[in-house]
Amino acid sequence: MRTLLPSSHTPATVTTPRRRFFIHSAKRSDSFTINSSISDWQSSCAILSSKVNSQQQSESLIPAVNGYNNSAAGFSDLNLVPFDDNNDNSKIQSKKKPLSITDLSPAPMHGSNLRVAYQGVPGAYSEAAAGKAYPNCQAIPCDQFEVAFQAVELWIADRAVLPVENSLGGSIHRNYDLLLRHRLHIVGEVQFPVHHCLLALPGVRKEFLTRVISHPQGLAQCEHTLTKLGLNVAREAVDDTAGAAEFIAANNIRDTAAIASARAAEIYGLEILEDGIQDDASNVTRFVMLAREPIIPRTDRPFKTSIVFAHEKGTCVLFKVLSAFAFRNISLTKIESRPNHNVPIRLVDEANVGTAKHFEYMFYIDFEASMAEPRAQNALAEVQEFTSFLRVLGSYPMDMTSWSPSSSSSSSTFSL
Ligand SMILES: O=C(O)C(=O)C[C@]1(C(=O)O)C=C[C@@H](O)C=C1
């Protein structure tokens, strides 16, 4: 895939975050280990809870549990814990309502002052998704998905908002692999309607085009419409949709169009040749919100939980795992498999038949239950018996917002 380096907006790069590595190291004791099992995950949440209840509010703890960052504006405004300089807490505590578990839960739709990393340049759908997840956040462009992960790990950003699947184009596999490789936790999801436009320099006509460029997902989501439009042109994949628009504008390329948002047209001074070129009007991309700490799961609203697991005996374990959810009436919303990069192939010697080479997988499952529910805890306890590796990626509120499939990206109300 071609990498376009935008000229005017310089996204965060791999080298930039390294400068602040030591800040991260100092906070590391509060982070959650990569191979954490279900019990590790539960105790991690319990630790968060008990730390806050005992008023030991470290800087690294607060942003994770309530969705606010730890800057003066974010933290002190919360005034979560009754505290008196004269150490006379008793009077104050009698007046104020005690902190309860619900006070510690996230505020996923409030993002003021949060720094949110996304992949792409301004005008990318990921930027708009970051604005939906955290209104009024400071969106930080990153040139690769992995840089967005690193930006959060190294405290350059408070959250990352990254695409994991699209209703037409399918899974964004890279982010599944990165979720496993990094230590971040899924703390929310947003489903964002993706309304694509065909963009070119002012005055360019469709007949003169020889090439269409976009993110691979953009090309996949518009594949049939491009053919129906009679555009028998080369289709070239680039890093992000808005980056494609910026590339055309910055290099004054007149034989090439970009598939991107109407907002990208506005930002980079391109014209919309065709509006709404996605193959399905209700085209939607699901993004996950990532943070350094897990949130405390709740039961007063619909929650989803994401896990990843593997077994050294391969896929034979899958039906047992699925039955753990079926017996408890827990619906699955997604199953994904990815190569197990640690052990990609297993050799199976069958007597007198030869050696079979089995591919090894990591399985990702999203299910509709909160880790605060006993049925989810029991299901995972059972899954843990069948698997050699199990990690809870996050238990988080489901995106239940309504959306209009026909709305154009340009009419988005998100302020970024
Ligand atoms: O290129 C962008 O604008 C992105 O935000 C990336 C991305 C993706 O990776 O799927 C996000 C949403 C759309 O599905 C198309 C592309």
The ligand as an SDF file (V2000), in Angstrom:
LIG
                    3D

 16 16  0  0  0  0  0  0  0  0999 V2000
   -9.3440    6.4720    5.8890 O   0  0  0  0  0  0  0  0  0  0  0  0
  -10.1330    6.9030    6.7340 C   0  0  0  0  0  0  0  0  0  0  0  0
  -10.7950    7.9440    6.5740 O   0  0  0  0  0  0  0  0  0  0  0  0
  -10.3140    6.1580    7.9500 C   0  0  0  0  0  0  0  0  0  0  0  0
  -10.7530    6.7140    8.9270 O   0  0  0  0  0  0  0  0  0  0  0  0
  -10.0060    4.6900    7.9670 C   0  0  0  0  0  0  0  0  0  0  0  0
  -11.2180    3.8190    7.6310 C   0  0  0  0  0  0  0  0  0  0  0  0
  -10.9060    2.3240    7.9050 C   0  0  0  0  0  0  0  0  0  0  0  0
   -9.8120    1.9720    8.2660 O   0  0  0  0  0  0  0  0  0  0  0  0
  -11.8330    1.5200    7.7260 O   0  0  0  0  0  0  0  0  0  0  0  0
  -12.3280    4.1680    8.5150 C   0  0  0  0  0  0  0  0  0  0  0  0
  -13.6040    4.1830    8.0960 C   0  0  0  0  0  0  0  0  0  0  0  0
  -13.9650    3.8130    6.7220 C   0  0  0  0  0  0  0  0  0  0  0  0
  -14.4210    2.4890    6.8030 O   0  0  0  0  0  0  0  0  0  0  0  0
  -12.8350    3.8740    5.7900 C   0  0  0  0  0  0  0  0  0  0  0  0
  -11.5720    3.9300    6.2310 C   0  0  0  0  0  0  0  0  0  0  0  0
  1  2  2  0
  2  3  1  0
  2  4  1  0
  4  5  2  0
  4  6  1  0
  6  7  1  0
  7  8  1  0
  7 11  1  0
  7 16  1  0
  8  9  2  0
  8 10  1  0
 11 12  2  0
 12 13  1  0
 13 14  1  0
 13 15  1  0
 15 16  2  0
M  END
$$$$
